[in-house]
Amino acid sequence: MCKSLRYCVSHCLYAAMTRLEEANREVNMHSSVRYLGFLARMNLLVAICMGLYVRWEKNADALILVIFILALFVLGIASILYYYFSMETASLSLSNLWFGFLLGLLCFLDNGAFKKDVKEEATQYLLLSSIFIRILHALVQRICGCIHHRPTLLTTVEFLELVGFAIASTTMLVQKSMSIILLVVALAMLIIDLRMKSFLAIPNLAIFGILASVLFFPSLAIPTNPFALGCFFSCLITDPLLDVYFSGLSVTERWKPYLFRGRACRRFSVIFVGLIELISFILSAFKLRDLDRWYFVIPGFSIFGIFWMVCHIIFLITLWGFHTKLNDCQKIYYMHRAENDSLDRVMASKGMRHFCLISEQLVFFSLLATAVLGAVCWQNSNGIFMSVFLIVLPLESMAHGLFHELGNCLGGTCVGYAVVIPTNFCSPDGQPTLLPPEHVQELNLRSTGMLNAIQRFFAYHMIETYGCDYSTSGLSFDTLHSKLKSFLELRTPDGPRHDTYVLYYSGHTHASGEWALAGGDALQLDTLLEWWREKNGSFCSRLIIVLDCENSQPWVKEIRKVNDQYIAVQGAELAKVVDVDETDPPRLGDFTREWVEYNCNPDNDISWFEKGRTIKAMYGVSKRWSDYTLHLPTESDVAKHWMMYFPHITYPLIHLANWFCGLNLFWICKACFRCLKRLKMSWFLPTVLDTGQGFKLVRS
């Protein structure tokens, strides 16, 4: 007894000490990473102080001494606020603003007369070591998991350092100062572009680095310190550049600061983009003053200027239309917020994916027009033109990246229709009959539960509801034919068909799986497929049939032979023999309740694979099911979209958009991948199949 007690105590102490050591190691690791950041900051402070001291010593400029003393005074105040008054935010804001300002002064104060001075060389080495330590700190932070990524456009540190650097540029002439301030704005746009992981963010970074170093600063004809400039640029760009790989935020999480802004703020942003584009066009027109190459400039500006104007009218209309649809999505999102509906699901249900896929191509034309017009009207001696050009590129790149990522990640539109015919008894000829009076109340309760469950399923997954028909006496063939045909020809408000059609049926079936209807009629699977082919035509929509009936197995097996459509059947097998003493026999509606709970409650404990289940799930898919991809815009879709949103003068660009949408550069890889997926679905059918609409098909 004593040995057991001693063993338990020693084991608990050992476990506690091991956990304490792990916690200490974790704290030590976090502290070490934090100290590395302090080292980079202190190294930069020493470099700035030494650089300013060298410039005061060599130039004997009293203003530099005043700024230097004022900087030390401000940093002292920031330290007092941090350590004695616990005003961490105010302290860091003040110090970051001054760091940006002092580093800007170090960049633009002339050091040509003392480049070989020992202290100046020491300053340069300190700046280089600061760059290295800063990059190492950011990398170690992300590898060790010491950083928590939050949705933001610009951090407070980045914003204040950019403002401080812009203030430092005001020591120069107005035109040069304006050029540098606009370049700082362009750098801010580039940081946001990288943080949003835009498709063209990395090429934009390369363009910014080349143009700024090779053309922009030489055009200003001012002395610059490349080491200080490199330090400022690398310190700001390191975090967003590394986050392109390390950040695990989703598309809507990254864009949350923008997508969840107020309606007026987002509308104003579109107007702001339009003003920037107009200023860029006016600055490009200054090239017409170059009369030495009038034979090239005037025709080039006339042709590409008109192309630019048409593309950017389309660009602004596209942005405005996007925000109109986003406003509608936000209304629904805030109405259903208590049900934990995500904005992604709401946007998918409202056809935002189709809009973004077309808009992506249109914004690409705007980028192309901007690049071509910028090349034709390039002005080597105009720093303001280059700065505005570097602002416009990330803005259009962000719009293109937003549409590209939303088009790829959002699910398609979905519409659903439910038919419930709760008849459990049949006449000798196999037709449904009315239930005895004593079973009516039980039937009503069970049928109401089925209707509530399927309506919950439609609402949770933002499936547009065509209707839920309930009839205890059955439906006639003509009535069901009329309703199903109307359901299968439904379209989205934008024109194209829905991506997915969900048909639910619960009621009596024959042994062959046919739906038993009133008047001695029956609905066969071949008849339903014929109606589907008639309505679907060449469109790549898919049909998902969910059956809660006694004989769903024949349809599940038969659907696997279909070769020309994308169709799935989710069914269930009810146990015929059940030990009544242990569990109640399964009834119609039990499978619906469990399947809906499985797909609508992430915390459910339903296991479809446990032995002894009285309800076993099964599903089958057509042969081409794995080839399915969400609908891509066709020529008619692009034409309808164009006529809906854009003026008639832009219609000639429809052919260009259709040509670009039709490019398929990786068809060989896609063909091989398609074959592998077909083999997987035919030989190794998954136990759980994700439909891409938020719900899953399952088999036991």
Secondary structure, 3 states (H helix, E strand, C coil): CHHHHHHHHHHHHHHHHHHHHHHHHHHHHHHHHHHHHHHHHHHHHHHHHHHHHHHHHHHCCHHHHHHHHHHHHHHHHHHHHHHCCCCHHHHHHHHHHHHHHHHHHHHHCCCHHHCCCHHHHHHHHHHHHHHHHHHHHHHHHHHCCCCCCCCCCCCHHHHHHHHHHHHHHHHCCHHHHHHHHHHHHHHHHHHHHHHCCCCCHHHHHHHHHHHHHHHHHHHHCCCCCHHHHHHHHHHHHHHHHHHHHHCCCCHHHHCHHHHCCCHHHHHHHHHHHHHHHHHHHHHHHHHHHCHHHHHHHHHHHHHHHHHHHHHHHHHHHHHHHHHHHHHHHHHHHHHCHHHCCCHHHHHHHCCHHHHHHHHHHHHHHHHHHHHHHHHHCCCCCCHHHHHHHHHHHHHHHHHHHHHHHHHHHCCCCEEEEEEEECCCCECCCCCECCCCHHHHHHHHHHHHHHHHHHHHHHHHCCCEEEEEEECCCCCCHHHHHHHHHHHHCCECCCCCECCEEEEEEEECECCCCCEECHHHCEECHHHHHHHHHHHHCCCCCEEEEEEECCCCHHHHHHHCCCCCCEEEEEEEEECCCCCCCCCCCCCCCHHHHHHHHHHHCCCCCCCCCCCCCCEEEEEEECCCHHHCCCCCCCHHHHHHHHHHHCCHHHCCHHHHHHHHHCCCCCHHHHHHHHHHHHHHHHHCCCCEEECCCCCEEECC
